[in-house]
Amino acid sequence: MGSIKRRVMMLGGAMTPPNVPMDWSWRQLATEAYCGALETVGVRPREVDMACVAYNDRTIVDSSIGPQVADALALAPKPVLVTSSACAGNGVASWAAWNAIASGRCDVIVSLGFARSDNFDAMEAMNSEGNYCDYDYLMGLTHINYGALRDDYYRRKYGATLEDAARWVWQCHWYARRNPLAAEFSKPMPSLGELAADTPDAERSRQATNRGGVASAFVLCGEDVASRWTDRPAQFDVAYAYRPPYMGNFNNWPVDGLKGYDMAELSGLMVAAKEAYGLAGITAAAADVCQVHDLTAYEGFMAIEALGLAPLGKGAQYTRDGGMALGSACPVNTYGGGPAFGHGSVGSDFQAGVIENFNQLRGECGERQVVGAKVGVNSSYGTHHSLDVVGVLQRRW
């Protein structure tokens, strides 16, 4: 990792609400978030040097959408970089934007992600002929199959219980009822007992809510130009790492940083966190607030362990001891997380965490505000942690 020549700052961001009409085109999703982000921070369209765009919309029938995005956003002839890395795609897009600014090639870049389900409940439609049959197809496994195996393995290895999972999900719901952008914002608050029940309905309630169509964007710039728009920018750093995507060689991969772990540990996320913390010049102990991508509570436990907030195998204990809640050393998922804010793929899974942390650092989160937050960490993954992204925001005012 070379020395940083120019710090990258975040000016602000925006995202679509959870009730986007199902008949919106991908152009409507993308332009809504893009224009919203620019308006929020006061950047004029002609001041944008580049857009880094990620999508995971299987309803797109258009080919070569890069030029079409440039046209839809009125960016031509300026460059648009399109990436596709599953649910963590907008984290990868943000990484590309970070590098373009840190190198001095661009001053202002918008990182954008959009996604839309092609059915009403994608999480229940992943069959052997569905959207994710490429994952471990030789073993006949889908994302849902693998996730269930991994969660059960984590429970057996580290002794996590349904009650622990319920506590994680309950806390996500508590925050979501205080976040107007959350999918579950206006719905009744579930009880801890309901979430802890050993029934199929309760199991479904402990998993992520599907947001449907969603898009998000935020604006990054060089530290030397940030004062044109704000006197309260946040320093942004980001890193990501891959692991082999198939279960047969997913764990104990014989390279530094990945070997010695199994399904209960997220070694790729550990690698990404180490790099992101190094770029930011912090350690895990500096984090005041954290957002993680958690389609299940067990993924949440593993994520905070890999990020260094809790020792390996102690994520459930961290939650039991109130570590997620306001007043702890580092509250977790104050935006609502997957179970209550909702799973939005590249439309929000990474950027929702960045935007939440930005608002936390600015003291704009109302009842869910973490008092005095100066450092925010977030993570997202794609294809069940074969890709992990970590972002770090720091107050610079």
C-alpha positions in Angstrom: 0.0 0.0 0.0 1.6 3.2 -1.2 1.5 6.6 0.6 -1.7 8.7 0.1 -1.0 11.9 -2.0 -4.5 13.4 -1.6 -7.2 12.7 0.9 -10.7 12.0 -0.4 -13.7 13.7 1.2 -17.4 13.0 1.3 -19.7 15.9 0.8 -23.1 14.1 1.3 -25.5 11.7 -0.4 -29.1 10.6 -1.0 -31.1 7.5 -1.7 -34.6 6.6 -2.8 -37.3 5.8 -0.3 -38.4 2.2 0.2 -41.7 2.7 -1.7 -40.4 3.2 -5.2 -43.0 2.2 -7.8 -42.4 -1.2 -9.3 -42.7 0.2 -12.8 -39.9 2.7 -12.5 -37.2 2.1 -15.1 -33.5 1.8 -14.1 -33.0 5.3 -15.6 -35.5 6.7 -13.2 -33.9 5.0 -10.2 -30.4 6.1 -11.2 -31.3 9.7 -12.0 -33.4 10.1 -8.8 -30.5 9.2 -6.5 -27.9 11.1 -8.7 -29.8 14.3 -8.8 -30.8 14.0 -5.1 -27.2 13.7 -4.1 -26.1 16.7 -6.1 -28.9 18.8 -4.8 -28.2 17.8 -1.2 -24.6 19.0 -1.4 -25.0 21.9 -3.8 -22.8 20.5 -6.5 -23.8 21.5 -10.0 -23.9 18.8 -12.7 -21.2 20.4 -14.8 -18.9 20.3 -11.8 -18.9 16.4 -11.8 -15.8 14.9 -13.5 -16.9 11.3 -13.5 -19.5 8.8 -12.3 -18.8 5.4 -10.9 -21.9 3.3 -11.2 -22.8 -0.2 -10.0 -26.0 -2.1 -10.8 -27.6 -5.4 -10.1 -30.8 -5.1 -12.0 -31.7 -8.3 -13.8 -34.7 -6.7 -15.6 -32.4 -4.5 -17.7 -32.8 -5.6 -21.4 -30.5 -2.8 -22.7 -27.0 -3.6 -23.7 -23.9 -1.4 -23.1 -25.6 0.6 -20.3 -22.4 2.6 -19.6 -23.1 5.0 -22.5 -26.7 4.9 -21.6 -26.0 5.9 -18.0 -23.8 8.7 -19.3 -26.7 9.9 -21.4 -29.3 9.5 -18.7 -27.2 11.5 -16.2 -26.2 14.1 -18.8 -22.5 13.4 -18.2 -21.4 12.9 -21.8 -18.6 13.3 -22.9 -17.3 12.7 -19.3 -16.4 9.2 -18.3 -18.7 6.7 -16.6 -17.3 3.5 -15.0 -19.8 0.7 -14.7 -19.0 -2.2 -12.3 -20.8 -5.4 -11.4 -19.8 -7.1 -8.2 -23.1 -8.4 -6.7 -24.5 -6.7 -3.6 -21.2 -4.9 -2.8 -20.9 -3.4 -6.2 -21.4 0.2 -5.1 -18.6 -0.4 -2.6 -16.3 -1.3 -5.5 -17.6 1.7 -7.5 -16.7 3.9 -4.5 -13.2 2.3 -4.4 -12.7 3.2 -8.0 -13.9 6.8 -7.3 -11.6 7.0 -4.3 -8.6 6.1 -6.5 -9.5 8.5 -9.2 -9.6 11.4 -6.7 -6.6 10.3 -4.7 -4.5 10.2 -7.8 -5.5 13.7 -8.7 -7.1 12.8 -12.0 -10.6 13.9 -10.9 -11.8 16.5 -8.4 -15.5 15.5 -8.0 -17.1 12.1 -8.6 -20.5 10.6 -7.9 -20.6 7.0 -6.7 -24.0 5.5 -7.7 -25.7 2.2 -7.2 -29.1 0.9 -8.3 -31.0 -2.4 -8.1 -34.5 -3.7 -8.4 -35.9 -7.1 -7.7 -37.4 -9.0 -10.6 -40.1 -10.5 -8.4 -41.9 -9.6 -5.2 -39.7 -11.6 -2.8 -36.3 -12.4 -4.3 -35.0 -14.0 -1.1 -37.6 -16.7 -1.5 -37.2 -17.3 -5.2 -33.6 -18.5 -5.3 -34.2 -22.0 -6.6 -32.0 -24.2 -8.8 -33.3 -22.4 -11.9 -33.3 -18.9 -10.3 -31.1 -15.9 -10.2 -28.3 -17.4 -8.2 -27.9 -20.9 -9.7 -24.3 -20.0 -10.6 -23.3 -20.1 -7.0 -21.8 -23.5 -6.2 -23.8 -25.0 -9.0 -21.7 -28.1 -9.1 -23.0 -28.9 -5.6 -26.5 -27.8 -6.3 -26.5 -25.0 -3.8 -28.0 -21.5 -4.0 -27.3 -18.5 -1.8 -30.1 -19.5 0.5 -28.7 -23.1 0.9 -25.2 -21.8 1.6 -26.4 -19.2 4.1 -28.4 -21.7 6.1 -25.4 -24.0 6.3 -23.0 -21.3 7.3 -25.4 -19.8 10.0 -26.0 -23.3 11.5 -22.2 -24.0 11.5 -21.5 -20.7 13.3 -24.2 -21.5 15.9 -22.7 -24.9 16.5 -19.1 -23.7 16.6 -19.6 -20.6 18.9 -22.8 -21.4 20.8 -24.9 -18.6 19.5 -28.7 -19.1 20.1 -32.0 -18.1 18.5 -32.3 -15.6 21.4 -29.0 -14.0 20.4 -30.2 -13.7 16.8 -33.5 -12.2 18.0 -31.6 -9.6 20.1 -29.7 -8.5 17.0 -32.8 -8.2 14.9 -34.8 -6.5 17.6 -32.1 -3.8 17.9 -32.2 -3.3 14.1 -35.9 -2.8 14.3 -35.5 -0.3 17.2 -33.3 1.8 15.0 -35.4 1.4 11.9 -38.5 2.8 13.7 -36.4 6.0 14.0 -35.2 6.1 10.4 -37.7 7.3 7.8 -35.8 5.6 5.0 -36.1 2.2 6.6 -38.4 -0.3 4.9 -39.9 -1.3 8.3 -40.3 2.4 9.5 -44.0 2.5 9.7 -44.7 -1.2 10.7 -45.4 -2.4 14.2 -42.4 -3.2 16.4 -41.9 -6.9 16.8 -41.4 -8.3 20.3 -38.2 -10.1 21.4 -40.3 -13.2 22.1 -41.8 -13.2 18.6 -38.4 -12.9 17.0 -36.9 -15.7 19.2 -39.6 -18.3 18.4 -38.4 -21.5 16.8 -40.9 -21.4 14.0 -40.7 -20.9 10.2 -42.4 -17.5 10.4 -40.0 -16.3 13.1 -37.0 -17.6 11.1 -38.2 -15.5 8.2 -38.6 -12.5 10.4 -35.0 -12.9 11.5 -33.8 -12.6 7.9 -33.4 -9.5 5.7 -36.4 -7.5 4.4 -36.4 -7.0 0.7 -36.5 -3.4 -0.4 -37.4 -3.9 -4.0 -36.3 -1.1 -6.2 -33.7 1.2 -4.6 -30.9 3.5 -5.7 -28.3 5.6 -3.7 -25.5 8.0 -4.5 -22.9 10.1 -2.7 -20.5 12.8 -3.8 -16.7 12.5 -3.2 -14.1 15.2 -3.8 -10.5 16.0 -3.2 -9.6 17.6 0.2 -8.3 20.7 -1.5 -11.6 21.5 -3.2 -14.1 20.4 -0.5 -14.4 24.0 0.9 -16.2 25.1 -2.3 -19.3 23.3 -1.0 -19.0 22.7 2.7 -17.0 23.5 5.9 -17.9 20.0 7.3 -16.5 17.3 5.0 -15.8 13.8 6.2 -12.7 12.0 5.2 -13.5 8.8 3.3 -11.3 5.7 2.9 -12.3 2.3 1.4 -10.8 -1.1 0.7 -12.1 -4.5 -0.6 -10.9 -8.0 -0.9 -12.0 -11.2 -2.7 -12.1 -14.8 -1.7 -12.8 -17.8 -4.0 -16.5 -17.9 -4.7 -17.2 -21.6 -4.4 -17.7 -23.5 -1.2 -15.3 -26.2 -2.1 -12.4 -23.8 -1.9 -14.1 -21.0 0.0 -12.3 -21.5 3.3 -8.7 -22.3 4.4 -7.5 -20.9 1.1 -3.6 -21.2 1.2 -2.7 -17.5 0.9 -1.8 -15.0 3.6 -4.8 -13.5 5.3 -7.3 -16.2 4.2 -5.9 -19.5 5.5 -6.7 -20.9 8.9 -10.3 -19.9 8.8 -13.6 -21.7 8.1 -17.2 -20.9 7.4 -17.6 -19.3 10.8 -15.1 -16.5 10.1 -15.0 -13.8 7.4 -11.3 -13.8 6.5 -11.9 -11.6 3.4 -13.5 -9.0 5.5 -10.6 -9.1 7.9 -8.2 -8.4 5.0 -10.4 -5.5 3.7 -10.7 -4.0 7.2 -7.0 -4.1 7.8 -6.3 -2.2 4.6 -9.1 0.3 5.2 -8.0 1.0 8.7 -4.4 1.5 7.4 -5.6 4.0 4.8 -7.5 5.9 7.4 -4.7 5.8 10.0 -7.0 4.2 12.7 -7.5 0.9 14.5 -10.8 -0.8 15.2 -10.9 0.7 18.7 -11.4 4.2 17.1 -14.8 3.3 15.7 -17.7 5.2 17.3 -20.4 3.8 15.1 -20.6 0.8 12.7 -23.0 -0.4 10.0 -22.8 -3.9 8.6 -24.5 -5.8 5.8 -26.5 -8.5 7.6 -29.0 -10.7 5.7 -29.1 -12.7 9.0 -28.0 -11.9 12.6 -25.2 -14.5 12.3 -23.7 -12.6 9.4 -23.9 -9.6 11.7 -22.0 -11.4 14.5 -19.3 -12.5 12.0 -19.0 -9.1 10.5 -18.4 -7.2 13.8 -15.8 -9.9 14.7 -14.0 -9.5 11.4 -14.1 -5.7 11.8 -12.4 -6.1 15.2 -15.3 -4.8 17.3 -15.5 -8.2 19.1 -13.2 -11.2 19.3 -13.8 -14.2 17.1 -16.8 -16.1 18.2 -17.9 -13.3 20.6 -20.3 -11.4 18.3 -23.4 -12.8 20.0 -21.9 -11.9 23.4 -21.3 -8.3 22.2 -25.0 -8.1 21.3 -26.0 -9.8 24.6 -24.0 -7.2 26.5 -25.8 -4.3 24.7 -22.9 -3.5 22.3 -25.3 -2.7 19.5 -27.3 -0.1 21.5 -26.8 3.6 22.0 -24.5 4.3 24.9 -22.1 1.5 24.1 -18.5 1.9 22.9 -19.6 1.4 19.3 -23.4 1.1 18.5 -24.1 -1.2 15.4 -26.6 -0.8 12.6 -28.1 2.4 13.6 -29.6 2.7 10.2 -31.7 -0.5 10.7 -29.6 -3.2 9.0 -30.8 -5.9 6.6 -33.7 -7.1 8.9 -35.4 -3.7 9.2 -33.8 -1.1 6.9 -33.9 -3.7 4.2 -31.6 -5.5 1.7 -31.2 -3.4 -1.4 -28.3 -5.1 -3.2 -26.0 -2.5 -5.0 -28.9 0.0 -4.5 -28.1 0.5 -0.9 -26.2 -2.3 1.0 -22.9 -0.4 1.1 -23.9 3.2 0.5 -26.7 3.2 3.1 -24.1 2.5 5.7 -21.8 5.3 4.4 -24.7 7.8 4.3 -25.8 6.8 7.8 -22.3 7.2 9.2 -22.0 10.6 7.4 -25.2 11.7 9.1 -24.1 10.3 12.4 -20.8 12.3 12.2 -22.8 15.5 11.5 -25.2 14.8 14.4 -28.3 14.6 12.2 -29.8 11.2 13.3 -32.3 12.3 15.9 -33.3 9.6 18.4 -30.8 7.2 17.0 -27.9 9.6 17.2 -24.6 8.3 18.6 -23.4 11.2 20.8 -20.0 12.6 19.7 -19.4 10.2 16.9 -16.2 11.1 15.0 -15.4 7.8 13.3 -17.8 5.6 11.4 -17.1 2.1 9.9 -19.3 0.1 7.5 -19.1 -3.1 5.6 -20.8 -4.8 2.7 -20.4 -8.1 0.9 -21.2 -9.7 -2.4 -21.9 -13.4 -3.3 -21.8 -14.5 0.3 -18.5 -12.9 1.3 -16.5 -13.8 -1.7 -16.2 -10.0 -1.9 -16.1 -7.8 1.2 -15.8 -4.0 1.2 -15.0 -1.7 4.2 -15.5 2.0 4.3 -14.2 4.4 7.0 -15.5 8.0 7.5 -13.8 10.5 9.9 -14.9 14.0 10.9 -12.5 16.6 9.7 -14.0 19.7 11.3 
